[in-house]
């Protein structure tokens, strides 16, 4: 089973011909692959699973999910 986490894209770049970016997951920055979401840009919230962004989220949905995860400890 895979778990998807919401993250906010802070920057984008091209790596080996693929769109990539850095995402902030509640204060932890990780590089992610954006190849599946070519319209994603800095400031967007995305659902990330296994290092790949799989869906663009609206801000309210992402922040609600992040708050729920924080409440779990």
N, CA, C and O atoms as a GROMACS GRO file, in nm:
protein
  292
    1UNK      N    1   0.084  -0.117   0.000
    1UNK     CA    2   0.000   0.000   0.000
    1UNK      C    3   0.089   0.124   0.000
    1UNK      O    4   0.189   0.129   0.071
    2UNK      N    5   0.052   0.222  -0.079
    2UNK     CA    6   0.127   0.348  -0.084
    2UNK      C    7   0.050   0.457  -0.012
    2UNK      O    8  -0.073   0.459  -0.013
    3UNK      N    9   0.123   0.545   0.050
    3UNK     CA   10   0.063   0.659   0.118
    3UNK      C   11   0.102   0.785   0.042
    3UNK      O   12   0.220   0.807   0.015
    4UNK      N   13   0.005   0.866   0.009
    4UNK     CA   14   0.031   0.993  -0.057
    4UNK      C   15   0.028   1.104   0.046
    4UNK      O   16  -0.059   1.108   0.133
    5UNK      N   17   0.123   1.195   0.036
    5UNK     CA   18   0.131   1.308   0.128
    5UNK      C   19   0.122   1.438   0.050
    5UNK      O   20   0.178   1.448  -0.059
    6UNK      N   21   0.052   1.537   0.103
    6UNK     CA   22   0.046   1.666   0.036
    6UNK      C   23   0.171   1.748   0.063
    6UNK      O   24   0.222   1.750   0.175
    7UNK      N   25   0.219   1.814  -0.039
    7UNK     CA   26   0.334   1.902  -0.026
    7UNK      C   27   0.316   2.023  -0.113
    7UNK      O   28   0.242   2.019  -0.212
    8UNK      N   29   0.383   2.133  -0.078
    8UNK     CA   30   0.375   2.256  -0.158
    8UNK      C   31   0.503   2.270  -0.239
    8UNK      O   32   0.613   2.267  -0.184
    9UNK      N   33   0.488   2.285  -0.368
    9UNK     CA   34   0.605   2.301  -0.456
    9UNK      C   35   0.669   2.437  -0.429
    9UNK      O   36   0.601   2.540  -0.433
   10UNK      N   37   0.799   2.436  -0.400
   10UNK     CA   38   0.871   2.561  -0.375
   10UNK      C   39   0.954   2.604  -0.494
   10UNK      O   40   0.986   2.722  -0.508
   11UNK      N   41   0.991   2.508  -0.580
   11UNK     CA   42   1.068   2.542  -0.700
   11UNK      C   43   1.056   2.427  -0.800
   11UNK      O   44   1.026   2.313  -0.763
   12UNK      N   45   1.081   2.459  -0.926
   12UNK     CA   46   1.080   2.356  -1.029
   12UNK      C   47   1.207   2.366  -1.111
   12UNK      O   48   1.270   2.472  -1.118
   13UNK      N   49   1.244   2.255  -1.172
   13UNK     CA   50   1.363   2.249  -1.256
   13UNK      C   51   1.349   2.132  -1.352
   13UNK      O   52   1.254   2.055  -1.342
   14UNK      N   53   1.441   2.119  -1.443
   14UNK     CA   54   1.444   2.004  -1.532
   14UNK      C   55   1.564   1.917  -1.495
   14UNK      O   56   1.676   1.967  -1.482
   15UNK      N   57   1.539   1.788  -1.480
   15UNK     CA   58   1.645   1.692  -1.447
   15UNK      C   59   1.638   1.579  -1.548
   15UNK      O   60   1.537   1.508  -1.556
   16UNK      N   61   1.744   1.562  -1.624
   16UNK     CA   62   1.752   1.455  -1.724
   16UNK      C   63   1.632   1.456  -1.819
   16UNK      O   64   1.583   1.351  -1.859
   17UNK      N   65   1.586   1.576  -1.854
   17UNK     CA   66   1.476   1.589  -1.948
   17UNK      C   67   1.338   1.578  -1.887
   17UNK      O   68   1.238   1.583  -1.959
   18UNK      N   69   1.330   1.562  -1.755
   18UNK     CA   70   1.201   1.550  -1.686
   18UNK      C   71   1.180   1.668  -1.592
   18UNK      O   72   1.276   1.720  -1.534
   19UNK      N   73   1.054   1.710  -1.578
   19UNK     CA   74   1.022   1.816  -1.484
   19UNK      C   75   1.032   1.762  -1.342
   19UNK      O   76   0.975   1.657  -1.311
   20UNK      N   77   1.105   1.833  -1.258
   20UNK     CA   78   1.122   1.795  -1.118
   20UNK      C   79   1.101   1.920  -1.034
   20UNK      O   80   1.089   2.031  -1.087
   21UNK      N   81   1.097   1.902  -0.906
   21UNK     CA   82   1.080   2.017  -0.819
   21UNK      C   83   1.118   1.984  -0.676
   21UNK      O   84   1.148   1.870  -0.642
   22UNK      N   85   1.114   2.087  -0.595
   22UNK     CA   86   1.134   2.071  -0.452
   22UNK      C   87   0.999   2.100  -0.387
   22UNK      O   88   0.933   2.199  -0.420
   23UNK      N   89   0.960   2.014  -0.296
   23UNK     CA   90   0.833   2.031  -0.226
   23UNK      C   91   0.857   2.039  -0.077
   23UNK      O   92   0.946   1.973  -0.023
   24UNK      N   93   0.776   2.120  -0.011
   24UNK     CA   94   0.782   2.136   0.133
   24UNK      C   95   0.671   2.054   0.196
   24UNK      O   96   0.553   2.073   0.165
   25UNK      N   97   0.708   1.963   0.284
   25UNK     CA   98   0.614   1.878   0.355
   25UNK      C   99   0.615   1.918   0.502
   25UNK      O  100   0.675   1.850   0.585
   26UNK      N  101   0.550   2.027   0.534
   26UNK     CA  102   0.545   2.072   0.674
   26UNK      C  103   0.680   2.103   0.732
   26UNK      O  104   0.706   2.072   0.849
   27UNK      N  105   0.767   2.164   0.655
   27UNK     CA  106   0.900   2.202   0.703
   27UNK      C  107   1.012   2.110   0.658
   27UNK      O  108   1.128   2.139   0.684
   28UNK      N  109   0.979   2.002   0.591
   28UNK     CA  110   1.080   1.910   0.537
   28UNK      C  111   1.077   1.921   0.386
   28UNK      O  112   0.973   1.899   0.324
   29UNK      N  113   1.190   1.956   0.325
   29UNK     CA  114   1.198   1.973   0.180
   29UNK      C  115   1.251   1.845   0.115
   29UNK      O  116   1.349   1.786   0.162
   30UNK      N  117   1.186   1.805   0.008
   30UNK     CA  118   1.227   1.686  -0.068
   30UNK      C  119   1.214   1.714  -0.216
   30UNK      O  120   1.127   1.789  -0.260
   31UNK      N  121   1.304   1.653  -0.294
   31UNK     CA  122   1.293   1.663  -0.439
   31UNK      C  123   1.188   1.562  -0.486
   31UNK      O  124   1.185   1.448  -0.440
   32UNK      N  125   1.104   1.606  -0.579
   32UNK     CA  126   0.998   1.520  -0.632
   32UNK      C  127   0.997   1.525  -0.783
   32UNK      O  128   1.047   1.620  -0.844
   33UNK      N  129   0.940   1.423  -0.844
   33UNK     CA  130   0.924   1.417  -0.988
   33UNK      C  131   0.788   1.477  -1.024
   33UNK      O  132   0.686   1.438  -0.968
   34UNK      N  133   0.787   1.570  -1.118
   34UNK     CA  134   0.664   1.634  -1.163
   34UNK      C  135   0.628   1.595  -1.306
   34UNK      O  136   0.544   1.660  -1.368
   35UNK      N  137   0.691   1.490  -1.359
   35UNK     CA  138   0.670   1.450  -1.498
   35UNK      C  139   0.523   1.421  -1.529
   35UNK      O  140   0.478   1.444  -1.641
   36UNK      N  141   0.448   1.370  -1.431
   36UNK     CA  142   0.307   1.339  -1.453
   36UNK      C  143   0.218   1.462  -1.449
   36UNK      O  144   0.102   1.457  -1.490
   37UNK      N  145   0.271   1.574  -1.400
   37UNK     CA  146   0.194   1.697  -1.386
   37UNK      C  147   0.269   1.814  -1.450
   37UNK      O  148   0.321   1.900  -1.379
   38UNK      N  149   0.277   1.819  -1.583
   38UNK     CA  150   0.357   1.921  -1.649
   38UNK      C  151   0.308   2.064  -1.624
   38UNK      O  152   0.384   2.158  -1.648
   39UNK      N  153   0.185   2.082  -1.577
   39UNK     CA  154   0.133   2.217  -1.549
   39UNK      C  155   0.160   2.262  -1.406
   39UNK      O  156   0.130   2.375  -1.371
   40UNK      N  157   0.217   2.174  -1.323
   40UNK     CA  158   0.245   2.209  -1.184
   40UNK      C  159   0.353   2.316  -1.179
   40UNK      O  160   0.446   2.316  -1.259
   41UNK      N  161   0.339   2.407  -1.084
   41UNK     CA  162   0.435   2.516  -1.070
   41UNK      C  163   0.454   2.553  -0.924
   41UNK      O  164   0.378   2.510  -0.837
   42UNK      N  165   0.556   2.632  -0.897
   42UNK     CA  166   0.585   2.674  -0.761
   42UNK      C  167   0.460   2.738  -0.700
   42UNK      O  168   0.393   2.819  -0.762
   43UNK      N  169   0.432   2.698  -0.575
   43UNK     CA  170   0.315   2.747  -0.505
   43UNK      C  171   0.198   2.650  -0.505
   43UNK      O  172   0.110   2.658  -0.420
   44UNK      N  173   0.198   2.557  -0.600
   44UNK     CA  174   0.091   2.456  -0.606
   44UNK      C  175   0.111   2.352  -0.497
   44UNK      O  176   0.224   2.321  -0.458
   45UNK      N  177   0.000   2.299  -0.448
   45UNK     CA  178   0.004   2.184  -0.358
   45UNK      C  179  -0.020   2.059  -0.442
   45UNK      O  180  -0.108   2.058  -0.528
   46UNK      N  181   0.058   1.955  -0.416
   46UNK     CA  182   0.045   1.830  -0.491
   46UNK      C  183   0.041   1.712  -0.395
   46UNK      O  184   0.096   1.718  -0.285
   47UNK      N  185  -0.024   1.606  -0.439
   47UNK     CA  186  -0.024   1.481  -0.365
   47UNK      C  187   0.095   1.401  -0.417
   47UNK      O  188   0.106   1.377  -0.537
   48UNK      N  189   0.184   1.358  -0.327
   48UNK     CA  190   0.308   1.291  -0.365
   48UNK      C  191   0.308   1.148  -0.310
   48UNK      O  192   0.283   1.127  -0.191
   49UNK      N  193   0.336   1.053  -0.396
   49UNK     CA  194   0.345   0.913  -0.356
   49UNK      C  195   0.472   0.854  -0.417
   49UNK      O  196   0.490   0.857  -0.539
   50UNK      N  197   0.557   0.803  -0.334
   50UNK     CA  198   0.682   0.743  -0.382
   50UNK      C  199   0.772   0.840  -0.456
   50UNK      O  200   0.848   0.800  -0.544
   51UNK      N  201   0.766   0.967  -0.421
   51UNK     CA  202   0.851   1.068  -0.484
   51UNK      C  203   0.793   1.127  -0.611
   51UNK      O  204   0.854   1.215  -0.672
   52UNK      N  205   0.675   1.081  -0.653
   52UNK     CA  206   0.611   1.130  -0.775
   52UNK      C  207   0.486   1.209  -0.739
   52UNK      O  208   0.401   1.160  -0.664
   53UNK      N  209   0.472   1.328  -0.792
   53UNK     CA  210   0.350   1.405  -0.775
   53UNK      C  211   0.243   1.341  -0.863
   53UNK      O  212   0.264   1.321  -0.983
   54UNK      N  213   0.129   1.308  -0.804
   54UNK     CA  214   0.026   1.237  -0.879
   54UNK      C  215  -0.100   1.320  -0.902
   54UNK      O  216  -0.182   1.286  -0.988
   55UNK      N  217  -0.116   1.430  -0.826
   55UNK     CA  218  -0.235   1.512  -0.844
   55UNK      C  219  -0.213   1.649  -0.783
   55UNK      O  220  -0.151   1.661  -0.677
   56UNK      N  221  -0.262   1.752  -0.850
   56UNK     CA  222  -0.259   1.886  -0.793
   56UNK      C  223  -0.379   1.898  -0.699
   56UNK      O  224  -0.491   1.861  -0.734
   57UNK      N  225  -0.354   1.950  -0.579
   57UNK     CA  226  -0.458   1.968  -0.479
   57UNK      C  227  -0.493   2.115  -0.464
   57UNK      O  228  -0.410   2.202  -0.490
   58UNK      N  229  -0.616   2.144  -0.421
   58UNK     CA  230  -0.644   2.283  -0.387
   58UNK      C  231  -0.588   2.308  -0.247
   58UNK      O  232  -0.571   2.216  -0.167
   59UNK      N  233  -0.560   2.434  -0.219
   59UNK     CA  234  -0.491   2.471  -0.096
   59UNK      C  235  -0.567   2.426   0.029
   59UNK      O  236  -0.506   2.373   0.122
   60UNK      N  237  -0.698   2.445   0.031
   60UNK     CA  238  -0.778   2.408   0.149
   60UNK      C  239  -0.769   2.258   0.176
   60UNK      O  240  -0.754   2.217   0.291
   61UNK      N  241  -0.779   2.177   0.072
   61UNK     CA  242  -0.771   2.032   0.088
   61UNK      C  243  -0.635   1.990   0.143
   61UNK      O  244  -0.626   1.907   0.233
   62UNK      N  245  -0.528   2.049   0.087
   62UNK     CA  246  -0.393   2.015   0.131
   62UNK      C  247  -0.370   2.054   0.276
   62UNK      O  248  -0.316   1.976   0.354
   63UNK      N  249  -0.412   2.176   0.313
   63UNK     CA  250  -0.390   2.222   0.450
   63UNK      C  251  -0.472   2.143   0.550
   63UNK      O  252  -0.426   2.118   0.662
   64UNK      N  253  -0.593   2.102   0.512
   64UNK     CA  254  -0.675   2.019   0.601
   64UNK      C  255  -0.608   1.884   0.626
   64UNK      O  256  -0.604   1.836   0.739
   65UNK      N  257  -0.554   1.824   0.520
   65UNK     CA  258  -0.486   1.696   0.533
   65UNK      C  259  -0.360   1.710   0.618
   65UNK      O  260  -0.334   1.625   0.703
   66UNK      N  261  -0.282   1.816   0.596
   66UNK     CA  262  -0.161   1.838   0.675
   66UNK      C  263  -0.195   1.857   0.823
   66UNK      O  264  -0.125   1.806   0.910
   67UNK      N  265  -0.302   1.930   0.852
   67UNK     CA  266  -0.344   1.951   0.991
   67UNK      C  267  -0.384   1.819   1.056
   67UNK      O  268  -0.351   1.793   1.172
   68UNK      N  269  -0.455   1.736   0.982
   68UNK     CA  270  -0.495   1.605   1.033
   68UNK      C  271  -0.372   1.519   1.063
   68UNK      O  272  -0.366   1.454   1.167
   69UNK      N  273  -0.275   1.519   0.972
   69UNK     CA  274  -0.154   1.441   0.994
   69UNK      C  275  -0.076   1.490   1.115
   69UNK      O  276  -0.024   1.410   1.192
   70UNK      N  277  -0.069   1.624   1.132
   70UNK     CA  278   0.000   1.679   1.250
   70UNK      C  279  -0.069   1.638   1.380
   70UNK      O  280  -0.002   1.614   1.480
   71UNK      N  281  -0.202   1.630   1.377
   71UNK     CA  282  -0.275   1.594   1.498
   71UNK      C  283  -0.251   1.449   1.539
   71UNK      O  284  -0.272   1.413   1.655
   72UNK      N  285  -0.207   1.366   1.446
   72UNK     CA  286  -0.177   1.225   1.477
   72UNK      C  287  -0.045   1.209   1.549
   72UNK      O  288  -0.017   1.104   1.608
   73UNK      N  289   0.038   1.314   1.543
   73UNK     CA  290   0.166   1.308   1.612
   73UNK      C  291   0.267   1.249   1.528
   73UNK      O  292   0.382   1.236   1.570
   0.00000   0.00000   0.00000
